[in-house]
Amino acid sequence: MQTKVCTKCDEEKNIEEFSVSKNKIQAWCKLCVRSYVKEKRNLYSPLDKKNKKLLEKYGIGISYYNILKTKQSGLCAICKNERELEVDHNHDNGIIRGLLCSSCNKLIGFANDDISILKSAIEYLEGHK
């Protein structure tokens, strides 16, 4: 039976308790890797994760997001439904327009922010009531 010492927990373990990557046995045992990943995953609260995403993607923090949400009474700017809201922004200049539910955000995205396509869609729907 082949053994190896885990560099994380300093315990000698059966070689089968280590992962193999690119034909090389990893330094940490599977148990230590799982423990580390779980610890990292729980390091940030959902609010911290959302704040990080907003900062990275749109350059705003959770406080600005909450200001927008309050201005819109917690409702989607288009359909006025109370759902989880996403940041809507102009893809050409990055300027934030407001908060939309996923459906309305996709509606605008699939129309490529083209007002003429959206007007045409309205005319189509009105013509087929």
C-alpha positions in Angstrom: 0.0 0.0 0.0 1.4 3.3 -1.1 1.1 6.3 1.2 1.7 10.1 1.0 1.7 12.9 3.5 -0.8 15.7 2.9 0.9 19.1 3.0 -2.3 20.7 4.4 -3.1 18.4 7.4 0.3 16.7 7.7 -1.3 13.3 7.9 0.1 10.2 6.1 -2.7 8.8 4.0 -3.3 6.1 1.4 -2.5 7.4 -2.0 -6.1 6.8 -3.1 -7.1 9.6 -0.8 -5.4 12.1 -3.1 -6.6 13.4 -6.5 -4.5 13.0 -9.6 -4.2 15.8 -12.1 -2.0 15.6 -15.3 -0.6 12.3 -14.0 0.6 14.0 -10.8 -0.7 13.3 -7.3 -2.0 16.4 -5.7 -0.3 17.8 -2.5 -3.5 18.0 -0.5 -5.8 15.1 0.3 -9.3 15.1 -1.1 -10.7 15.8 2.4 -8.6 18.9 2.8 -9.5 20.1 -0.7 -13.2 19.7 0.0 -12.9 21.5 3.4 -11.0 24.4 1.8 -13.5 24.8 -1.0 -16.4 24.7 1.4 -14.7 27.3 3.6 -14.1 29.6 0.6 -17.7 29.2 -0.6 -19.1 30.2 2.8 -16.6 33.1 3.2 -18.9 35.7 1.7 -22.6 36.3 2.5 -25.0 36.4 -0.5 -25.1 40.2 0.0 -21.3 40.4 -0.3 -21.4 38.2 -3.5 -24.1 40.5 -5.0 -22.1 43.6 -4.2 -19.0 42.1 -5.7 -20.9 41.2 -8.9 -22.4 44.7 -9.2 -19.0 46.3 -8.7 -17.3 44.1 -11.3 -20.0 44.1 -13.9 -21.5 47.6 -13.7 -19.2 49.7 -11.4 -21.9 50.2 -8.8 -22.3 48.9 -5.3 -25.2 47.4 -3.5 -26.1 50.8 -2.0 -26.6 52.4 -5.5 -28.6 49.3 -6.6 -30.8 49.7 -3.5 -31.4 53.4 -4.3 -32.5 52.5 -7.8 -34.7 49.7 -6.4 -36.3 52.2 -3.9 -36.9 54.8 -6.7 -38.8 52.1 -8.7 -40.7 50.9 -5.6 -39.1 47.5 -5.9 -40.9 47.0 -9.3 -39.6 46.3 -12.8 -39.4 49.5 -14.7 -41.3 48.0 -17.6 -43.9 45.5 -16.5 -44.2 46.8 -12.9 -44.1 43.3 -11.4 -42.4 42.7 -8.1 -39.6 40.2 -9.1 -35.9 39.9 -8.6 -34.5 42.9 -10.5 -31.5 43.0 -12.8 -29.4 46.0 -13.8 -30.3 47.2 -17.3 -27.6 49.2 -19.0 -26.8 50.6 -22.5 -24.3 48.2 -24.1 -22.8 51.0 -26.2 -21.8 53.3 -23.4 -22.4 51.3 -20.2 -24.8 53.8 -18.7 -27.3 52.2 -16.3 -30.9 52.8 -17.3 -32.7 51.2 -14.4 -33.7 47.8 -13.0 -35.7 45.2 -14.9 -37.0 41.7 -14.2 -35.3 39.0 -16.2 -38.0 38.7 -18.8 -38.1 42.5 -19.6 -34.3 42.6 -19.6 -34.2 39.8 -22.1 -36.9 41.4 -24.2 -34.8 44.5 -24.7 -31.6 42.4 -25.2 -33.2 40.2 -27.9 -34.3 43.3 -29.7 -30.7 44.6 -29.5 -31.9 47.8 -27.9 -33.4 48.7 -31.2 -36.5 50.9 -30.7 -37.8 50.2 -34.3 -37.9 46.5 -33.6 -39.8 47.0 -30.4 -42.3 49.4 -32.1 -42.7 46.9 -34.8 -43.4 44.2 -32.2 -46.1 46.5 -30.6 -47.7 47.0 -34.0 -47.7 43.3 -34.7 -49.3 42.5 -31.3 -51.9 45.3 -31.8 -52.8 43.9 -35.2 -53.3 40.4 -33.9 -55.5 41.0 -30.8 
